[in-house]
Amino acid sequence: MKTEKILGYEVHRKKVKNINLRIKENMEIYISAPENLHSDYIKNFLISKEKWIKNVLKKLEKIKEERKEKEYITGEIHNFLGQKYILTVKNGNFNRVALKNDKKNEIILTVYSDIFDNSEEKKKILEKWYFENAKKIFLELLKKWMKILNEDVKKFLIKPLNKKWGFCNYEKKYVALNVELIKRTPFEIEYVILHELAHLKYPNHGKGFYNYVEKYMPNYRNAEKMLNAKHHY
């Protein structure tokens, strides 16, 4: 197998019929092309794909940034109700979190000096703050949608959920929401609540279920896209 550089990209000449372009999750670009194909064809192909390559790399960079372990230091970006906030960590006589909405959206995390450099302790304080907000906001929205749908739940939980935004046990009338939802927009939160409550009438994801959801939220597909189709309910 021969490799050549075209427009700064490494192109692998192989026994293939077409030009193949693949961008791996680690942002590595892999290109293979037929052994005897003229370099100009490959060059034109890469020029036509330039915008697409940049967009994919941008998305992967964003995913990488979001997956990066937080250090809970000043300047870090944290989300709350669909907005980005700059974290400011300060020394103080007590541990507390305050939200500042002005020209500079800030989450101000005040901590005792002995835990100023302890990321685990700062994480616990911020997570507790997220949970308290989720409890208040989710409950208000749940009550709103129970009234609209004329439904009731016997048990409501907020907790970390692996790869799910929420779930519903329709037999026990039990609904749980992922605490991470507090970082999403109110529109997304309301959609997940509607989605889970709809399962009380329609346990599966059949046509009847989505017709019912659409009746109350005609633009629900936008919320699904925003929440990312990878998550399952």
C-alpha positions as CSV (number, residue, x, y, z in Angstrom):
1,M,0.0,0.0,0.0
2,K,1.4,3.4,-1.1
3,T,0.7,6.7,0.8
4,E,0.9,10.1,-0.7
5,K,0.2,13.7,0.5
6,I,-2.5,15.6,-1.2
7,L,-3.6,19.0,0.1
8,G,-1.9,18.2,3.3
9,Y,-3.9,14.9,3.8
10,E,-2.4,11.5,3.8
11,V,-4.0,9.4,1.1
12,H,-3.7,5.6,1.1
13,R,-3.6,4.0,-2.3
14,K,-5.4,0.7,-2.2
15,K,-7.3,-1.9,-4.2
16,V,-10.6,0.0,-3.8
17,K,-13.1,1.2,-6.4
18,N,-13.9,4.6,-4.9
19,I,-12.4,7.3,-2.8
20,N,-13.2,6.7,0.9
21,L,-13.1,9.4,3.5
22,R,-13.6,8.6,7.2
23,I,-13.1,10.8,10.3
24,K,-12.4,8.8,13.4
25,E,-13.6,9.7,16.9
26,N,-10.0,10.7,17.8
27,M,-10.3,13.3,15.0
28,E,-7.9,11.3,12.7
29,I,-8.8,11.6,9.1
30,Y,-8.4,8.4,7.0
31,I,-8.6,8.6,3.2
32,S,-8.2,5.7,0.8
33,A,-8.3,5.9,-3.0
34,P,-7.9,3.6,-6.0
35,E,-4.3,2.8,-6.9
36,N,-4.3,4.3,-10.4
37,L,-6.7,7.2,-9.9
38,H,-5.2,10.6,-11.0
39,S,-4.3,12.9,-8.1
40,D,-6.3,15.7,-9.5
41,Y,-9.6,13.7,-9.0
42,I,-8.6,13.2,-5.3
43,K,-7.7,16.9,-5.0
44,N,-11.1,18.0,-6.3
45,F,-12.9,15.5,-4.1
46,L,-11.1,16.8,-1.0
47,I,-11.8,20.4,-2.0
48,S,-15.5,19.5,-2.3
49,K,-15.5,17.9,1.2
50,E,-13.5,20.7,2.9
51,K,-16.5,22.3,4.5
52,W,-17.9,19.0,5.7
53,I,-14.5,17.9,7.2
54,K,-14.3,21.2,9.1
55,N,-17.8,20.8,10.5
56,V,-17.2,17.2,11.6
57,L,-13.9,18.2,13.3
58,K,-15.7,21.1,15.0
59,K,-18.4,18.8,16.4
60,L,-15.8,16.2,17.6
61,E,-13.9,19.0,19.3
62,K,-17.0,20.1,21.1
63,I,-17.8,16.5,22.2
64,K,-14.2,16.1,23.4
65,E,-14.5,19.4,25.4
66,E,-17.8,18.3,27.0
67,R,-16.4,14.9,28.0
68,K,-13.3,16.4,29.5
69,E,-13.2,16.0,33.3
70,K,-14.1,19.2,35.0
71,E,-11.6,20.7,37.5
72,Y,-14.0,23.1,39.1
73,I,-11.7,26.1,38.6
74,T,-12.3,29.7,37.7
75,G,-12.9,30.2,34.0
76,E,-14.5,26.8,33.4
77,I,-17.8,26.6,31.5
78,H,-20.7,25.0,33.2
79,N,-24.3,24.7,31.8
80,F,-27.6,25.6,33.6
81,L,-31.0,25.5,32.0
82,G,-29.5,25.5,28.5
83,Q,-27.2,28.5,29.1
84,K,-23.4,28.5,29.4
85,Y,-22.0,30.1,32.6
86,I,-18.5,30.9,33.5
87,L,-17.5,29.4,36.9
88,T,-15.9,31.7,39.4
89,V,-14.4,30.1,42.5
90,K,-13.9,32.2,45.6
91,N,-12.7,31.8,49.2
92,G,-15.3,32.4,51.9
93,N,-16.6,31.6,55.4
94,F,-19.2,29.1,54.1
95,N,-19.8,26.9,51.0
96,R,-22.5,28.2,48.7
97,V,-23.4,28.6,45.0
98,A,-24.9,31.8,43.5
99,L,-26.1,32.5,39.9
100,K,-25.3,35.8,38.3
101,N,-27.2,36.7,35.1
102,D,-25.9,39.8,33.6
103,K,-23.5,40.7,30.7
104,K,-21.3,38.0,32.0
105,N,-23.2,34.9,33.0
106,E,-21.5,33.5,36.1
107,I,-21.9,30.6,38.6
108,I,-20.1,31.8,41.7
109,L,-18.9,29.0,43.9
110,T,-17.8,30.2,47.3
111,V,-15.9,27.6,49.4
112,Y,-13.8,27.3,52.6
113,S,-10.2,28.0,51.9
114,D,-9.2,24.4,52.9
115,I,-11.1,22.9,50.0
116,F,-10.3,25.7,47.4
117,D,-8.0,23.2,45.5
118,N,-10.0,20.1,46.2
119,S,-12.0,19.4,42.9
120,E,-13.9,16.5,44.4
121,E,-15.3,18.6,47.3
122,K,-16.1,21.5,44.9
123,K,-17.9,19.0,42.6
124,K,-20.1,17.8,45.5
125,I,-21.1,21.3,46.4
126,L,-22.0,22.2,42.8
127,E,-23.8,18.9,42.2
128,K,-25.9,19.4,45.4
129,W,-26.8,22.9,44.0
130,Y,-27.8,21.4,40.6
131,F,-29.9,18.8,42.4
132,E,-31.7,21.4,44.6
133,N,-32.6,23.4,41.5
134,A,-33.7,20.2,39.6
135,K,-36.0,19.3,42.5
136,K,-37.7,22.6,42.5
137,I,-37.9,23.2,38.7
138,F,-38.7,19.6,37.6
139,L,-41.5,19.4,40.2
140,E,-43.1,22.6,39.0
141,L,-43.0,21.4,35.4
142,L,-44.2,17.9,36.3
143,K,-47.3,19.5,38.1
144,K,-47.9,21.7,35.1
145,W,-47.9,18.7,32.7
146,M,-49.9,16.4,35.0
147,K,-52.6,19.1,35.1
148,I,-52.6,19.5,31.2
149,L,-52.7,15.7,30.7
150,N,-55.0,15.0,33.6
151,E,-52.5,12.4,34.9
152,D,-51.0,11.6,38.3
153,V,-47.8,9.9,39.5
154,K,-47.5,8.0,42.7
155,K,-43.7,8.4,42.9
156,F,-41.3,10.9,41.4
157,L,-37.5,10.7,41.6
158,I,-34.6,12.8,40.4
159,K,-31.3,10.9,40.1
160,P,-28.3,10.3,37.8
161,L,-29.4,7.9,35.0
162,N,-27.0,6.2,32.7
163,K,-27.7,7.0,29.1
164,K,-31.4,8.0,29.8
165,W,-33.0,11.3,30.3
166,G,-35.9,9.7,32.1
167,F,-38.1,6.7,32.5
168,C,-41.6,5.7,33.5
169,N,-43.0,2.6,35.1
170,Y,-46.6,2.9,33.9
171,E,-47.9,0.1,36.1
172,K,-46.6,1.6,39.3
173,K,-47.1,5.2,38.0
174,Y,-43.5,5.9,38.8
175,V,-41.5,8.6,36.9
176,A,-37.7,9.3,37.2
177,L,-35.8,12.1,35.6
178,N,-32.1,12.5,35.1
179,V,-30.6,15.2,37.3
180,E,-28.4,16.2,34.3
181,L,-31.5,17.5,32.6
182,I,-31.2,20.7,34.7
183,K,-28.3,21.7,32.3
184,R,-30.7,21.6,29.3
185,T,-33.2,24.1,28.1
186,P,-36.7,24.3,29.7
187,F,-38.1,23.2,26.3
188,E,-36.1,20.0,26.5
189,I,-37.0,19.4,30.1
190,E,-40.7,19.8,29.4
191,Y,-40.4,17.4,26.4
192,V,-38.9,14.7,28.6
193,I,-41.6,15.2,31.2
194,L,-44.3,15.0,28.6
195,H,-42.6,12.0,27.0
196,E,-42.6,10.1,30.4
197,L,-46.1,11.0,31.3
198,A,-47.4,9.9,27.9
199,H,-46.1,6.4,28.8
200,L,-48.8,6.2,31.4
201,K,-51.3,6.0,28.5
202,Y,-49.0,4.4,25.9
203,P,-46.4,2.1,27.3
204,N,-44.5,1.7,24.1
205,H,-43.2,4.0,21.3
206,G,-45.9,3.2,18.8
207,K,-47.7,5.5,16.5
208,G,-50.4,6.3,19.1
209,F,-47.7,7.4,21.6
210,Y,-46.1,9.9,19.2
211,N,-49.5,11.2,18.0
212,Y,-50.4,11.9,21.6
213,V,-47.1,13.7,22.3
214,E,-47.5,15.7,19.1
215,K,-51.0,16.8,20.1
216,Y,-49.5,18.5,23.1
217,M,-46.1,19.5,21.7
218,P,-46.2,19.8,17.9
219,N,-42.5,20.7,17.7
220,Y,-41.4,17.8,19.9
221,R,-39.0,16.5,17.2
222,N,-36.9,19.6,17.7
223,A,-36.5,18.7,21.4
224,E,-35.5,15.2,20.5
225,K,-32.8,16.5,18.2
226,M,-31.5,18.8,20.8
227,L,-31.4,16.1,23.5
228,N,-29.5,13.9,21.0
229,A,-31.0,10.8,19.4
230,K,-28.4,8.6,21.2
231,H,-30.2,8.8,24.5
232,H,-33.1,6.4,25.1
233,Y,-36.1,7.0,27.3
